[in-house]
Amino acid sequence: DDVAAYIRRLILTGVLKPGTKIDQDAVGDALDVSRSPIREALVILGQEGLLDVTPRRGASVAQLTADDIVDHYELVGVVSGRAAERAAELLTDEQIDDLGRIQQAFRIAPDNAPAADLSLLNDEFHRIVNSCAPRRTRWLLRLLERSVPADYYEFANGWNDSAVEHHQAILDAITAHDPER
């Protein structure tokens, strides 16, 4: 998982460009790992569509299009929406209060708050919402989320302001026990 996360980050941040062959020796040196976990990571990333893997020839970075990225986030939205529907039906008052506290902390975070702090708040908010989802839905969410670095949002200007608005809309719907909203 660590090797896949390392290579995934290099791809999604543009360090490794489409068509670039993955240098397994360089990855091994960077992470101090043998070839076995590297080969396993390449298979995982190939299944995710980030690499083109050719048996006995290695792996190279796949060409990702804007549509690929949009589709990914739309799928995350659909699955997350299903989890939020369940949360609106099933969360306890105590859990809703916890969401409110997290949302308040997110709202009052200073503009220069460390990205890691905001990421933790975001993760905690969604952990509570997603806790109500059926097991397969949670599995699918984890699969979709791990295929993008956890802090990938840092590349989107104004992410934290958007997150505050989106979290508030989710919290309002859950508080109203309105799964359709």
Secondary structure, DSSP 4 states (H G I P E B T S, - for coil): -HHHHHHHHHHHTTSSPTTPBP-HHHHHHHHT--HHHHHHHHHHHHHTTSEEEETTTEEEEPPPPHHHHHHHHHHHHHHHHHHHHHHHHH--HHHHHHHHHHHHHHHH--TT--HHHHHHHHHHHHHHHHTTS-HHHHHHHHHHHHTS-TTGGGGSTTHHHHHHHHHHHHHHHHHTT-TT-
